[in-house]
Amino acid sequence: MNRSFKQKRNHFLFALVTFCLITSKSFSQEDRRWQIDQDGSISWQVNNNIPHDDHIEMSGKKISCVLRYGVAADGSFHASRSLVWPMLRTIPNNTHASFTRRFAQDAFDLVTVNYKPIAAEKVVSLTLNGTLIVKSNAGTTLELTRQFFPSTNLSGYCEIYTIKNISGKTCAVEIPKSNAIYTSDPTKGTEGSYAVHVDLSNQGNFNLQENEAISFSVFYSGVKANEQAPVVNIEEEKTKRLKFIHEIWNKLVLETPDQVLNTEFAFAKIRASESIFETKGGPMHGPGGESYYAAIWANDQAEYIGPFFPYLGYDYGNQASLNAYLHFARFMNKEYKPIPSSIVAEGTDIWDGAGDRGDAAMIAYGTTRYSLSKGNANEANQLWPLVEWCLEYCHRKLNSDGVVTSDSDELEGRLPAGKANLNTSSLYYDALISAVYLGKALGKDEAQLKTYKTQAEKLRTSISNYFGSKVEGFETYKYYKENDVLRAWICTPLTMGIYDRKDGTIAALFSPRLWTNDGLASVAGDKIFWDRSTLYALRGVLAAGETDKALDFLHYYSNRRLLGDHVPYPVEAYPEGDQRHLSAESGLYCRIFTEGLFGIRPTGLRSFDFTPRLPKSWPLMKLRHIYAFEHNFDITVERVDKKLKITVSDGKKTFINKVINDGDTINISL
């Protein structure tokens, strides 16, 4: 048998076996703990699938909460909340120095009904809609509801408790007065002591008639010792939180025949957008996870989330992205010493503990993509010197083989990356391409742009020559020179428009060596996974035109993250961090669709290449209210026989309405 045919057959069989295993699992009831509701929320109807515990992060401009919650084997509910105040800084004032406290009390434990504690609670359902709503019954006497959410603007976290009488008799309810203050050690805060106020509102005694309800609330706030706790109206705070959710849900709306994808996209927009903190250094998007706040990173903020916000049109997100790039620009220097990996402590300090991680390539890639997609010439000109500096830095780091050297990569030494890794060179390549587009739009020197173009062409060849290799039988890439085991980041060239080795790379990504129940293993055969590489891979495989293959795995992954046992967002990693809901990963999820499925690649301040990838089983797909390029426009892709009809319109003007061949790329000017 011909060896290449045999190899292709084996690759196909690997992918087929994996696909069969995954799709058979993805539709099994045990994997779908949650369901999608008509209003776009998700809910878990509790029956015999207990005990079960989960955790979710929710954030506002001055607070973040990691809520750990669960239903015990006896049906009772329990929760603890880790509250983080990023602008209350502790000593030493480093990356992790956000004032944090964890509380486990349940306010229903303070209440008496008919002069006794509430007993025999059985949880009926939990609902996530940007808040967590828990509904329970206490025997045949009471219906109990809890609702958890952060304040949008205040340094506080809110809980609303409701008791409804369903007993048929009058119930006497006593809600106590409770105002606790926890004061921290003044030697451990950069500004002395901090105070956590836990205030219960609507105390008193109430006689509830049949079907009558009473609500009370608990507000956790953190302030400096000499400050007053914020005055709060909890119902107004709930209204503000839900208004924020609906604002995000009504922008950049994904409409496909796959409700799982539509809903996970909607939820990912929440997590991507909420984790922005109002620091003394301006708005700073933070990963979260009880560790990373009031700080920015070259990967999470500059590379992952920054290029996404222009599409969403979330003003505060765009402000945070611009602010991040300007913070990094502060560290440009004539000696071309590395820009720090992270700027921490509200912009007052740095972290560079992993050396040069390829940060300049990350920043150049993100800055150019953001500037083009945002479409604002003034901002782009402001950021252009940062682009130039980062590109020159990377050029100076080329080795004799023409690829970029660095001390580590974005995993900061957790896994081997050699002296030059595939990720950094791929990011630098895309940054050069984007810089040519951006420079042309800004009227920059043509000779300089020609140099960038030539450098990109040489780098593409060098990437192929240096990293291109047969690894574990697949014609793909080695991640670094000495690498002989498949790595998840072999997907990166696909997201940068490098498809030279796409067949072998895609076969490797979806082989049992890399694909697991939680997406890509970081290293073949290992249990470690980081969602960021899975999210890059799904985007890259779609961009490369393997639409239906990518769709199967995308649906499985989305189903697991949205409706499985740990919901509703993409996660950071495992075992590290226990699958924290870090924020930028949700931005990467959304970019699977903007850049992968819809194939948007910015080419100017008002233009983009468009390569739609409509799955064969779908009659149409839409992306509505796209705010990039300083427009608010819609894209519709419909199947017409074997071709695609594309419509791009802002509701008043139709920019394009034509039929193209499946796989064609066209340039659209707004």
Residue, then its C-alpha position, 0 to 999 in steps of 0.5 A: m500500500n502507498r505509504s502516503f495513502k496509508q498515512k492519510r487513511n490512518h489520520f482519517l480513522f483516528a479522527l473518525v474514531t475520536f469524532c464518534l466517541i465525542t459525538s456519542k457522548s455529547f448528546s447523552q443526558e448525563d453530560r447535559r446537566w443544564q438546559i437552555d431556556q426560552d429567554g436565553s438563560i440556562s437552568w438545572q432542574v434538580n432531580n436525582n443528579i446530586p450531589h453536585d458542586d460548581h463554581i462561577e466568577m462574576s465581576g463588576k467594576k470594583i469587585s469580583c466574586v468566585l461563587r462556589y455553590g452546590v446541592a448536597a445529597d439531601g437536596s439542600f443548598h450550600a454556597s461560599r463566596s470569595l470576594v475580591w476587591p482589586m483596588l484595595r491593595t495588600i502587602p506586598n503590592n504584587t500581582h496577587a495583592s487584591f484584598t480577598r475574603r471568603f464567607a460561607q454563611d447563608a442568610f436563610d439560617l438567620v431567619t425563623v418561620n413560625y419561630k423555628p429555623i427553616a428546615a427540610e429544604k430541597v432545591v428545585s432548580l438553579t438558573l444562570n442569566g448573568t446572575l445565579i437564581v436558586k429556587s427551593n421548597a421547604g416541605t409544603t410550607l415555603e418556596l425559597t429563592r436566592q439570587f446572587f450577583p455583583s454590583t456593576n459600579l459599587s465595591g459590593y456584592c449582592e444577594i436577594y432572599t425571598i420567602k413565599n408562603i405556600s402552606g395555606k395558613t398564615c406564616a410568621v416570619e422573623i428577619p433579624k437586624s444584622n450589620a457585621i463589620y470585619t476589620s483587617d490588620p492595618t499592617k497588611g494593607t497598602e493604605g492601612s486597614y480595610a473594612v468589610h461590611v455585611d449588611l442585611s436589609n428589610q429586617g422585621n417580623f411579618n405575617l405572610q398570608e397564603n401566596e404572599a412573599i417577603s424579600f430581604s437582601v445582604f450586601y457585602s461591601g469593602v472599603k478603606a477603614n476611614e470610608q463609609a460603606p456605599v449606600v445601596n438599593i439592591e433592587e436597583e443594583k439588580t436592574k443595573r446588572l440585568k441591564f448590562i447583561h442585556e446590553i451585551w446580549n443585544k450587541l454582536v448577536l450570533e444567529t445560527p441553527d445551533q442553539v448551543l453555539n448561539t447561547e454559549f456565544a451570548f454567555a461568553k460575551i458576558r464573561a469577556s466584558e464584565s471583568i474590567f476594573e476601575t483602577k487608578g491606572g484607568p480601566m483594566h481588563g483582568p483575567g480574574g480567578e482570585s489571582y489576576y486583577a487591576a493588572i494587564w498581560a501581554n497575552d490575555q489583554a493585548e493578544y486575546i481580548g483586545p482585538f475582540f472588543p471593537y466587534l462587540g462595541y462595548d465602549y468600556g471594553n474598548q477603553a480598557s483595550l486602548n488603555a492596555y496598549l498605552h500602558f505597554a507603550r510606556f515601556m518602549n526603550k531605545e536599548y530594546k530591552p523586553i517590554p514586561s509581560s504584565i503591568v500590575a498593581e493598578g499600573t504602578d508596578i510590573w511583573d517579568g518573572a518569566g523573562d521575555r515570553g514573546d511579549a512584543a509579538m503578542i502586543a504587536y499582533g493585538t495592537t494592529r488587529y485592534s487598531l484596524s478593527k476599531g477603525n479610529a485613525n486618531e487611536a491608530n496613530q497614537l498606537w503606531p509607535l508601539v507597533e513599530w517598536c515591537l516589530e523592531y524588537c522581534h526583528r532583532k530577536l531573529n536567530s540565524d534560522g530566521v525565527v524569533t527567539s524568546d526566554s519562554d512562551e505564554l505558559e511561562g515555563r510550565l511546559p518546554a518551549g525551547k529557545a524559539n517557539l512556534n507561537t511567537s514567530s506566528l504572532y510576529y508574522d501576523a503582526l507584520i501583515s497587519a502592520v502593512y494594512l494599518g500603515k497603508a491606511l494611515g499613510k505611513d512611509e511606503a518603503q517601511l511598509k515594503t520592508y514589513k512585507t518582505q520580512a513577513e514573506k521571509l518569516r513565513t518561509s522560515i517558520s515552515n523550514y524551522f518548525g515544519s516537521k513530521v511529529e508522531g506520524f503527522e506532517t505538522y509542526k514541532y513546537y520548538k527545535e527539540n520537540d518530538v511530541l505533539r503540542a496543542w499550539i501547532c494550531t497557531p499558524l492556522t489562525m494567522g493564515i498559514y495553511d501550508r501544513k493544514d491537513g497534517t496539522i488538523a489531523a493531529l489536532f483531532s487525533p486521540r493523541l491531542w483531543t480529549n473530553d475537554g478539548l486539546a491536551s497541551v501535550a499529547g498523552d498528558k492530562i493538562f489542558w488549557d482552553r486557550s489553545t483549543l479556542y485558537a485551534l477551533r478558530g484556525v480549523l474553521a479559517a482553514g476551510e475544514t468547516d464541518k469537521a471543526l463544527d462537530f468539535l466546536h459543538y461538542y466543546s460548547n455543549r460541555r462548557l455550557l450545559g455540562d458539569h462546569v458552566p457556563y464559560p470557557v475555562e483557563a486550565y486543569p489541573e492548575g486553577d481547577q478550571r477557573h473562569l478567566s475572562a479573556e478565554s471567553g473573548l477567544y471563544c467569540r473570536i472563533f465566530t468573528e474570525g473563524l466561522f465568518g472569516i473576518r480579517p481586517t485590511g483597513l480602518r473601513s475594510f475587511d477580507f471576508t471568507p464565510r464558512l457556512p456548514k453544509s447542514w446550515p441553510l444560513m447564519k447571521l452575525r448582527h450588530i457588528y460594531a467594528f470599523e466604526h459601523n453597526f452592521d449585519i452579515t447574513v450568509e445563505r446557501v443558494d444551491k452550491k453557492l453562498k449569498i452574502t449580504v452586508s448591511d447597516g439597516k440603511k445601506t447595503f454594502i454588498n449583496k452577491v452570490i459567491n463560491d463556497g470558500d471565496t474571499i472578498n474584500i468589503s469596504l464600509 
